[in-house]
């Protein structure tokens, strides 16, 4: 695996972590704004990782 592929996989892992934390924050009463920020951040990282993976 090349170094860039490792970065892309790590990006997907981080995106999944952000998405999970956003859902957990919402379900535990952390507030919808904090949950939305985490989910949007996770989606942006996920999209960027997928686009980078497809282009390389």
PQR file with spaces between the fields and no chain letter, atoms N, CA, C, O and H, PARSE charges and radii, in Angstrom:
ATOM       1  N    UNK     1       0.841   -1.191    0.000 -0.4000 1.5000
ATOM       2  CA   UNK     1       0.000    0.000    0.000 -0.0000 2.0000
ATOM       3  C    UNK     1       0.877    1.242    0.000  0.5500 1.7000
ATOM       4  O    UNK     1       1.849    1.346    0.749 -0.5500 1.4000
ATOM       5  N    UNK     2       0.516    2.151   -0.839 -0.4000 1.5000
ATOM       6  CA   UNK     2       1.295    3.377   -0.868 -0.0000 2.0000
ATOM       7  C    UNK     2       0.919    4.277    0.295  0.5500 1.7000
ATOM       8  O    UNK     2      -0.096    4.083    0.965 -0.5500 1.4000
ATOM       9  H    UNK     2      -0.273    2.066   -1.448  0.4000 1.0000
ATOM      10  N    UNK     3       1.753    5.245    0.506 -0.4000 1.5000
ATOM      11  CA   UNK     3       1.522    6.163    1.620 -0.0000 2.0000
ATOM      12  C    UNK     3       0.209    6.928    1.439  0.5500 1.7000
ATOM      13  O    UNK     3      -0.510    7.167    2.409 -0.5500 1.4000
ATOM      14  H    UNK     3       2.578    5.403   -0.038  0.4000 1.0000
ATOM      15  N    UNK     4      -0.101    7.308    0.205 -0.4000 1.5000
ATOM      16  CA   UNK     4      -1.318    8.068   -0.037 -0.0000 2.0000
ATOM      17  C    UNK     4      -2.569    7.222    0.195  0.5500 1.7000
ATOM      18  O    UNK     4      -3.588    7.737    0.656 -0.5500 1.4000
ATOM      19  H    UNK     4       0.483    7.114   -0.583  0.4000 1.0000
ATOM      20  N    UNK     5      -2.498    5.935   -0.120 -0.4000 1.5000
ATOM      21  CA   UNK     5      -3.640    5.039    0.127 -0.0000 2.0000
ATOM      22  C    UNK     5      -3.880    4.924    1.623  0.5500 1.7000
ATOM      23  O    UNK     5      -5.028    4.866    2.064 -0.5500 1.4000
ATOM      24  H    UNK     5      -1.670    5.517   -0.494  0.4000 1.0000
ATOM      25  N    UNK     6      -2.811    4.891    2.408 -0.4000 1.5000
ATOM      26  CA   UNK     6      -2.946    4.840    3.865 -0.0000 2.0000
ATOM      27  C    UNK     6      -3.641    6.100    4.365  0.5500 1.7000
ATOM      28  O    UNK     6      -4.512    6.031    5.232 -0.5500 1.4000
ATOM      29  H    UNK     6      -1.879    4.938    2.050  0.4000 1.0000
ATOM      30  N    UNK     7      -3.254    7.257    3.813 -0.4000 1.5000
ATOM      31  CA   UNK     7      -3.903    8.503    4.201 -0.0000 2.0000
ATOM      32  C    UNK     7      -5.390    8.492    3.846  0.5500 1.7000
ATOM      33  O    UNK     7      -6.216    8.987    4.612 -0.5500 1.4000
ATOM      34  H    UNK     7      -2.547    7.312    3.109  0.4000 1.0000
ATOM      35  N    UNK     8      -5.727    7.932    2.696 -0.4000 1.5000
ATOM      36  CA   UNK     8      -7.125    7.883    2.277 -0.0000 2.0000
ATOM      37  C    UNK     8      -7.943    6.972    3.192  0.5500 1.7000
ATOM      38  O    UNK     8      -9.067    7.307    3.565 -0.5500 1.4000
ATOM      39  H    UNK     8      -5.056    7.529    2.073  0.4000 1.0000
ATOM      40  N    UNK     9      -7.384    5.837    3.547 -0.4000 1.5000
ATOM      41  CA   UNK     9      -8.083    4.921    4.458 -0.0000 2.0000
ATOM      42  C    UNK     9      -8.236    5.560    5.835  0.5500 1.7000
ATOM      43  O    UNK     9      -9.286    5.437    6.467 -0.5500 1.4000
ATOM      44  H    UNK     9      -6.470    5.564    3.245  0.4000 1.0000
ATOM      45  N    UNK    10      -7.192    6.240    6.299 -0.4000 1.5000
ATOM      46  CA   UNK    10      -7.292    6.938    7.579 -0.0000 2.0000
ATOM      47  C    UNK    10      -8.353    8.034    7.521  0.5500 1.7000
ATOM      48  O    UNK    10      -9.049    8.274    8.508 -0.5500 1.4000
ATOM      49  H    UNK    10      -6.339    6.340    5.786  0.4000 1.0000
ATOM      50  N    UNK    11      -8.479    8.695    6.381 -0.4000 1.5000
ATOM      51  CA   UNK    11      -9.526    9.701    6.221 -0.0000 2.0000
ATOM      52  C    UNK    11     -10.909    9.104    6.360  0.5500 1.7000
ATOM      53  O    UNK    11     -11.789    9.702    6.979 -0.5500 1.4000
ATOM      54  H    UNK    11      -7.913    8.500    5.580  0.4000 1.0000
ATOM      55  N    UNK    12     -11.107    7.922    5.785 -0.4000 1.5000
ATOM      56  CA   UNK    12     -12.408    7.256    5.900 -0.0000 2.0000
ATOM      57  C    UNK    12     -12.665    6.847    7.346  0.5500 1.7000
ATOM      58  O    UNK    12     -13.793    6.957    7.827 -0.5500 1.4000
ATOM      59  H    UNK    12     -10.392    7.436    5.282  0.4000 1.0000
ATOM      60  N    UNK    13     -11.639    6.381    8.038 -0.4000 1.5000
ATOM      61  CA   UNK    13     -11.795    6.002    9.446 -0.0000 2.0000
ATOM      62  C    UNK    13     -12.158    7.223   10.290  0.5500 1.7000
ATOM      63  O    UNK    13     -13.042    7.155   11.143 -0.5500 1.4000
ATOM      64  H    UNK    13     -10.723    6.292    7.646  0.4000 1.0000
ATOM      65  N    UNK    14     -11.469    8.338   10.045 -0.4000 1.5000
ATOM      66  CA   UNK    14     -11.767    9.568   10.790 -0.0000 2.0000
ATOM      67  C    UNK    14     -13.188   10.045   10.487  0.5500 1.7000
ATOM      68  O    UNK    14     -13.899   10.504   11.380 -0.5500 1.4000
ATOM      69  H    UNK    14     -10.751    8.393    9.351  0.4000 1.0000
ATOM      70  N    UNK    15     -13.596    9.932    9.218 -0.4000 1.5000
ATOM      71  CA   UNK    15     -14.962   10.328    8.845 -0.0000 2.0000
ATOM      72  C    UNK    15     -15.994    9.478    9.579  0.5500 1.7000
ATOM      73  O    UNK    15     -16.986   10.000   10.088 -0.5500 1.4000
ATOM      74  H    UNK    15     -13.019    9.559    8.492  0.4000 1.0000
ATOM      75  N    UNK    16     -15.758    8.177    9.632 -0.4000 1.5000
ATOM      76  CA   UNK    16     -16.686    7.297   10.349 -0.0000 2.0000
ATOM      77  C    UNK    16     -16.726    7.651   11.827  0.5500 1.7000
ATOM      78  O    UNK    16     -17.788    7.609   12.447 -0.5500 1.4000
ATOM      79  H    UNK    16     -14.952    7.754    9.219  0.4000 1.0000
ATOM      80  N    UNK    17     -15.582    7.997   12.395 -0.4000 1.5000
ATOM      81  CA   UNK    17     -15.528    8.398   13.800 -0.0000 2.0000
ATOM      82  C    UNK    17     -16.343    9.664   14.042  0.5500 1.7000
ATOM      83  O    UNK    17     -17.103    9.740   15.008 -0.5500 1.4000
ATOM      84  H    UNK    17     -14.719    8.031   11.891  0.4000 1.0000
ATOM      85  N    UNK    18     -16.187   10.655   13.171 -0.4000 1.5000
ATOM      86  CA   UNK    18     -16.953   11.894   13.310 -0.0000 2.0000
ATOM      87  C    UNK    18     -18.448   11.641   13.168  0.5500 1.7000
ATOM      88  O    UNK    18     -19.245   12.184   13.932 -0.5500 1.4000
ATOM      89  H    UNK    18     -15.570   10.593   12.387  0.4000 1.0000
ATOM      90  N    UNK    19     -18.830   10.821   12.197 -0.4000 1.5000
ATOM      91  CA   UNK    19     -20.252   10.517   12.010 -0.0000 2.0000
ATOM      92  C    UNK    19     -20.818    9.818   13.244  0.5500 1.7000
ATOM      93  O    UNK    19     -21.914   10.140   13.702 -0.5500 1.4000
ATOM      94  H    UNK    19     -18.182   10.380   11.577  0.4000 1.0000
ATOM      95  N    UNK    20     -20.067    8.866   13.772 -0.4000 1.5000
ATOM      96  CA   UNK    20     -20.509    8.151   14.969 -0.0000 2.0000
ATOM      97  C    UNK    20     -20.613    9.083   16.165  0.5500 1.7000
ATOM      98  O    UNK    20     -21.589    9.035   16.913 -0.5500 1.4000
ATOM      99  H    UNK    20     -19.176    8.604   13.400  0.4000 1.0000
ATOM     100  N    UNK    21     -19.612    9.929   16.346 -0.4000 1.5000
ATOM     101  CA   UNK    21     -19.653   10.866   17.469 -0.0000 2.0000
ATOM     102  C    UNK    21     -20.810   11.857   17.333  0.5500 1.7000
ATOM     103  O    UNK    21     -21.411   12.246   18.335 -0.5500 1.4000
ATOM     104  H    UNK    21     -18.819    9.968   15.738  0.4000 1.0000
ATOM     105  N    UNK    22     -21.122   12.263   16.115 -0.4000 1.5000
ATOM     106  CA   UNK    22     -22.257   13.157   15.905 -0.0000 2.0000
ATOM     107  C    UNK    22     -23.567   12.513   16.305  0.5500 1.7000
ATOM     108  O    UNK    22     -24.400   13.139   16.960 -0.5500 1.4000
ATOM     109  H    UNK    22     -20.634   11.947   15.302  0.4000 1.0000
ATOM     110  N    UNK    23     -23.751   11.257   15.910 -0.4000 1.5000
ATOM     111  CA   UNK    23     -24.982   10.542   16.274 -0.0000 2.0000
ATOM     112  C    UNK    23     -25.041   10.322   17.778  0.5500 1.7000
ATOM     113  O    UNK    23     -26.094   10.498   18.392 -0.5500 1.4000
ATOM     114  H    UNK    23     -23.074   10.749   15.378  0.4000 1.0000
ATOM     115  N    UNK    24     -23.919    9.939   18.373 -0.4000 1.5000
ATOM     116  CA   UNK    24     -23.885    9.720   19.827 -0.0000 2.0000
ATOM     117  C    UNK    24     -24.167   11.028   20.570  0.5500 1.7000
ATOM     118  O    UNK    24     -24.895   11.034   21.563 -0.5500 1.4000
ATOM     119  H    UNK    24     -23.065    9.796   17.874  0.4000 1.0000
ATOM     120  N    UNK    25     -23.597   12.124   20.094 -0.4000 1.5000
ATOM     121  CA   UNK    25     -23.836   13.413   20.746 -0.0000 2.0000
ATOM     122  C    UNK    25     -25.311   13.790   20.686  0.5500 1.7000
ATOM     123  O    UNK    25     -25.868   14.309   21.653 -0.5500 1.4000
ATOM     124  H    UNK    25     -23.006   12.119   19.287  0.4000 1.0000
ATOM     125  N    UNK    26     -25.933   13.527   19.548 -0.4000 1.5000
ATOM     126  CA   UNK    26     -27.359   13.854   19.416 -0.0000 2.0000
ATOM     127  C    UNK    26     -28.210   12.969   20.318  0.5500 1.7000
ATOM     128  O    UNK    26     -29.133   13.449   20.975 -0.5500 1.4000
ATOM     129  H    UNK    26     -25.480   13.106   18.762  0.4000 1.0000
ATOM     130  N    UNK    27     -27.901   11.687   20.345 -0.4000 1.5000
ATOM     131  CA   UNK    27     -28.714   10.746   21.122 -0.0000 2.0000
ATOM     132  C    UNK    27     -28.534   10.911   22.626  0.5500 1.7000
ATOM     133  O    UNK    27     -29.447   10.602   23.392 -0.5500 1.4000
ATOM     134  H    UNK    27     -27.151   11.297   19.811  0.4000 1.0000
ATOM     135  N    UNK    28     -27.380   11.389   23.057 -0.4000 1.5000
ATOM     136  CA   UNK    28     -27.141   11.552   24.488 -0.0000 2.0000
ATOM     137  C    UNK    28     -27.482   12.949   24.985  0.5500 1.7000
ATOM     138  O    UNK    28     -27.219   13.278   26.142 -0.5500 1.4000
ATOM     139  H    UNK    28     -26.639   11.640   22.434  0.4000 1.0000
ATOM     140  N    UNK    29     -28.058   13.761   24.132 -0.4000 1.5000
ATOM     141  CA   UNK    29     -28.496   15.078   24.561 -0.0000 2.0000
ATOM     142  C    UNK    29     -27.429   16.143   24.472  0.5500 1.7000
ATOM     143  O    UNK    29     -27.510   17.157   25.166 -0.5500 1.4000
ATOM     144  H    UNK    29     -28.271   13.494   23.192  0.4000 1.0000
ATOM     145  N    UNK    30     -26.425   15.936   23.628 -0.4000 1.5000
ATOM     146  CA   UNK    30     -25.358   16.911   23.481 -0.0000 2.0000
ATOM     147  C    UNK    30     -25.766   18.136   22.685  0.5500 1.7000
ATOM     148  O    UNK    30     -25.023   19.115   22.619 -0.5500 1.4000
ATOM     149  H    UNK    30     -26.359   15.113   23.065  0.4000 1.0000
ATOM     150  N    UNK    31     -26.920   18.085   22.094 -0.4000 1.5000
ATOM     151  CA   UNK    31     -27.407   19.227   21.339 -0.0000 2.0000
ATOM     152  C    UNK    31     -27.327   18.991   19.847  0.5500 1.7000
ATOM     153  O    UNK    31     -26.366   18.405   19.348 -0.5500 1.4000
ATOM     154  H    UNK    31     -27.523   17.290   22.148  0.4000 1.0000
ATOM     155  N    UNK    32     -28.337   19.450   19.144 -0.4000 1.5000
ATOM     156  CA   UNK    32     -28.369   19.207   17.693 -0.0000 2.0000
ATOM     157  C    UNK    32     -27.305   19.992   16.925  0.5500 1.7000
ATOM     158  O    UNK    32     -26.869   19.557   15.859 -0.5500 1.4000
ATOM     159  H    UNK    32     -29.117   19.926   19.549  0.4000 1.0000
ATOM     160  N    UNK    33     -26.889   21.128   17.447 -0.4000 1.5000
ATOM     161  CA   UNK    33     -25.889   21.923   16.715 -0.0000 2.0000
ATOM     162  C    UNK    33     -24.533   21.226   16.753  0.5500 1.7000
ATOM     163  O    UNK    33     -23.851   21.138   15.732 -0.5500 1.4000
ATOM     164  H    UNK    33     -27.243   21.482   18.312  0.4000 1.0000
ATOM     165  N    UNK    34     -24.145   20.733   17.917 -0.4000 1.5000
ATOM     166  CA   UNK    34     -22.870   20.022   18.032 -0.0000 2.0000
ATOM     167  C    UNK    34     -22.910   18.755   17.198  0.5500 1.7000
ATOM     168  O    UNK    34     -21.941   18.426   16.514 -0.5500 1.4000
ATOM     169  H    UNK    34     -24.699   20.805   18.746  0.4000 1.0000
ATOM     170  N    UNK    35     -24.023   18.045   17.251 -0.4000 1.5000
ATOM     171  CA   UNK    35     -24.158   16.821   16.456 -0.0000 2.0000
ATOM     172  C    UNK    35     -24.098   17.135   14.965  0.5500 1.7000
ATOM     173  O    UNK    35     -23.466   16.403   14.203 -0.5500 1.4000
ATOM     174  H    UNK    35     -24.810   18.311   17.807  0.4000 1.0000
ATOM     175  N    UNK    36     -24.746   18.213   14.546 -0.4000 1.5000
ATOM     176  CA   UNK    36     -24.739   18.572   13.130 -0.0000 2.0000
ATOM     177  C    UNK    36     -23.333   18.942   12.665  0.5500 1.7000
ATOM     178  O    UNK    36     -22.936   18.583   11.557 -0.5500 1.4000
ATOM     179  H    UNK    36     -25.259   18.808   15.165  0.4000 1.0000
ATOM     180  N    UNK    37     -22.581   19.651   13.496 -0.4000 1.5000
ATOM     181  CA   UNK    37     -21.206   20.013   13.132 -0.0000 2.0000
ATOM     182  C    UNK    37     -20.359   18.750   12.949  0.5500 1.7000
ATOM     183  O    UNK    37     -19.582   18.652   11.998 -0.5500 1.4000
ATOM     184  H    UNK    37     -22.904   19.943   14.396  0.4000 1.0000
ATOM     185  N    UNK    38     -20.509   17.795   13.852 -0.4000 1.5000
ATOM     186  CA   UNK    38     -19.740   16.556   13.754 -0.0000 2.0000
ATOM     187  C    UNK    38     -20.138   15.757   12.516  0.5500 1.7000
ATOM     188  O    UNK    38     -19.273   15.216   11.827 -0.5500 1.4000
ATOM     189  H    UNK    38     -21.140   17.874   14.624  0.4000 1.0000
ATOM     190  N    UNK    39     -21.428   15.678   12.229 -0.4000 1.5000
ATOM     191  CA   UNK    39     -21.884   14.915   11.065 -0.0000 2.0000
ATOM     192  C    UNK    39     -21.438   15.588    9.766  0.5500 1.7000
ATOM     193  O    UNK    39     -20.965   14.913    8.852 -0.5500 1.4000
ATOM     194  H    UNK    39     -22.130   16.118   12.789  0.4000 1.0000
ATOM     195  N    UNK    40     -21.581   16.897    9.679 -0.4000 1.5000
ATOM     196  CA   UNK    40     -21.160   17.607    8.471 -0.0000 2.0000
ATOM     197  C    UNK    40     -19.645   17.473    8.280  0.5500 1.7000
ATOM     198  O    UNK    40     -19.178   17.250    7.163 -0.5500 1.4000
ATOM     199  H    UNK    40     -21.965   17.445   10.422  0.4000 1.0000
ATOM     200  N    UNK    41     -18.891   17.606    9.346 -0.4000 1.5000
ATOM     201  CA   UNK    41     -17.441   17.418    9.255 -0.0000 2.0000
ATOM     202  C    UNK    41     -17.079   16.020    8.795  0.5500 1.7000
ATOM     203  O    UNK    41     -16.183   15.844    7.969 -0.5500 1.4000
ATOM     204  H    UNK    41     -19.270   17.788   10.254  0.4000 1.0000
ATOM     205  N    UNK    42     -17.774   15.026    9.330 -0.4000 1.5000
ATOM     206  CA   UNK    42     -17.532   13.639    8.918 -0.0000 2.0000
ATOM     207  C    UNK    42     -17.857   13.411    7.457  0.5500 1.7000
ATOM     208  O    UNK    42     -17.123   12.715    6.756 -0.5500 1.4000
ATOM     209  H    UNK    42     -18.501   15.170   10.001  0.4000 1.0000
ATOM     210  N    UNK    43     -18.958   13.996    6.992 -0.4000 1.5000
ATOM     211  CA   UNK    43     -19.334   13.844    5.587 -0.0000 2.0000
ATOM     212  C    UNK    43     -18.328   14.519    4.662  0.5500 1.7000
ATOM     213  O    UNK    43     -17.998   13.987    3.602 -0.5500 1.4000
ATOM     214  H    UNK    43     -19.554   14.562    7.562  0.4000 1.0000
ATOM     215  N    UNK    44     -17.848   15.677    5.057 -0.4000 1.5000
ATOM     216  CA   UNK    44     -16.861   16.377    4.228 -0.0000 2.0000
ATOM     217  C    UNK    44     -15.576   15.560    4.126  0.5500 1.7000
ATOM     218  O    UNK    44     -15.009   15.424    3.041 -0.5500 1.4000
ATOM     219  H    UNK    44     -18.116   16.110    5.918  0.4000 1.0000
ATOM     220  N    UNK    45     -15.119   15.020    5.246 -0.4000 1.5000
ATOM     221  CA   UNK    45     -13.898   14.206    5.230 -0.0000 2.0000
ATOM     222  C    UNK    45     -14.119   12.945    4.395  0.5500 1.7000
ATOM     223  O    UNK    45     -13.236   12.541    3.638 -0.5500 1.4000
ATOM     224  H    UNK    45     -15.580   15.131    6.127  0.4000 1.0000
ATOM     225  N    UNK    46     -15.286   12.326    4.527 -0.4000 1.5000
ATOM     226  CA   UNK    46     -15.593   11.116    3.764 -0.0000 2.0000
ATOM     227  C    UNK    46     -15.612   11.404    2.272  0.5500 1.7000
ATOM     228  O    UNK    46     -15.028   10.655    1.488 -0.5500 1.4000
ATOM     229  H    UNK    46     -16.003   12.655    5.141  0.4000 1.0000
ATOM     230  N    UNK    47     -16.273   12.475    1.873 -0.4000 1.5000
ATOM     231  CA   UNK    47     -16.346   12.830    0.451 -0.0000 2.0000
ATOM     232  C    UNK    47     -14.954   13.138   -0.087  0.5500 1.7000
ATOM     233  O    UNK    47     -14.601   12.705   -1.184 -0.5500 1.4000
ATOM     234  H    UNK    47     -16.747   13.084    2.509  0.4000 1.0000
ATOM     235  N    UNK    48     -14.164   13.882    0.677 -0.4000 1.5000
ATOM     236  CA   UNK    48     -12.807   14.210    0.231 -0.0000 2.0000
ATOM     237  C    UNK    48     -11.955   12.951    0.077  0.5500 1.7000
ATOM     238  O    UNK    48     -11.178   12.845   -0.871 -0.5500 1.4000
ATOM     239  H    UNK    48     -14.450   14.234    1.568  0.4000 1.0000
ATOM     240  N    UNK    49     -12.093   12.011    0.987 -0.4000 1.5000
ATOM     241  CA   UNK    49     -11.321   10.771    0.896 -0.0000 2.0000
ATOM     242  C    UNK    49     -11.736    9.952   -0.322  0.5500 1.7000
ATOM     243  O    UNK    49     -10.887    9.402   -1.023 -0.5500 1.4000
ATOM     244  H    UNK    49     -12.725   12.097    1.757  0.4000 1.0000
ATOM     245  N    UNK    50     -13.026    9.872   -0.569 -0.4000 1.5000
ATOM     246  CA   UNK    50     -13.501    9.096   -1.717 -0.0000 2.0000
ATOM     247  C    UNK    50     -13.069    9.746   -3.024  0.5500 1.7000
ATOM     248  O    UNK    50     -12.624    9.057   -3.941 -0.5500 1.4000
ATOM     249  H    UNK    50     -13.716   10.319    0.000  0.4000 1.0000
ATOM     250  N    UNK    51     -13.196   11.064   -3.118 -0.4000 1.5000
ATOM     251  CA   UNK    51     -12.786   11.759   -4.334 -0.0000 2.0000
ATOM     252  C    UNK    51     -11.286   11.573   -4.578  0.5500 1.7000
ATOM     253  O    UNK    51     -10.859   11.335   -5.707 -0.5500 1.4000
ATOM     254  H    UNK    51     -13.557   11.624   -2.373  0.4000 1.0000
ATOM     255  N    UNK    52     -10.506   11.682   -3.525 -0.4000 1.5000
ATOM     256  CA   UNK    52      -9.059   11.494   -3.662 -0.0000 2.0000
ATOM     257  C    UNK    52      -8.729   10.069   -4.089  0.5500 1.7000
ATOM     258  O    UNK    52      -7.830    9.848   -4.900 -0.5500 1.4000
ATOM     259  H    UNK    52     -10.853   11.875   -2.607  0.4000 1.0000
ATOM     260  N    UNK    53      -9.464    9.102   -3.536 -0.4000 1.5000
ATOM     261  CA   UNK    53      -9.221    7.720   -3.883 -0.0000 2.0000
ATOM     262  C    UNK    53      -9.573    7.443   -5.338  0.5500 1.7000
ATOM     263  O    UNK    53      -8.862    6.702   -6.016 -0.5500 1.4000
ATOM     264  H    UNK    53     -10.194    9.282   -2.877  0.4000 1.0000
ATOM     265  N    UNK    54     -10.657    8.028   -5.822 -0.4000 1.5000
ATOM     266  CA   UNK    54     -11.088    7.797   -7.200 -0.0000 2.0000
ATOM     267  C    UNK    54     -10.119    8.460   -8.180  0.5500 1.7000
ATOM     268  O    UNK    54      -9.827    7.905   -9.240 -0.5500 1.4000
ATOM     269  H    UNK    54     -11.235    8.630   -5.270  0.4000 1.0000
ATOM     270  N    UNK    55      -9.628    9.634   -7.829 -0.4000 1.5000
ATOM     271  CA   UNK    55      -8.756   10.373   -8.738 -0.0000 2.0000
ATOM     272  C    UNK    55      -7.340    9.800   -8.804  0.5500 1.7000
ATOM     273  O    UNK    55      -6.623   10.044   -9.775 -0.5500 1.4000
ATOM     274  H    UNK    55      -9.865   10.084   -6.968  0.4000 1.0000
ATOM     275  N    UNK    56      -6.934    9.048   -7.795 -0.4000 1.5000
ATOM     276  CA   UNK    56      -5.558    8.539   -7.808 -0.0000 2.0000
ATOM     277  C    UNK    56      -5.467    7.139   -8.378  0.5500 1.7000
ATOM     278  O    UNK    56      -4.377    6.573   -8.455 -0.5500 1.4000
ATOM     279  H    UNK    56      -7.516    8.850   -7.007  0.4000 1.0000
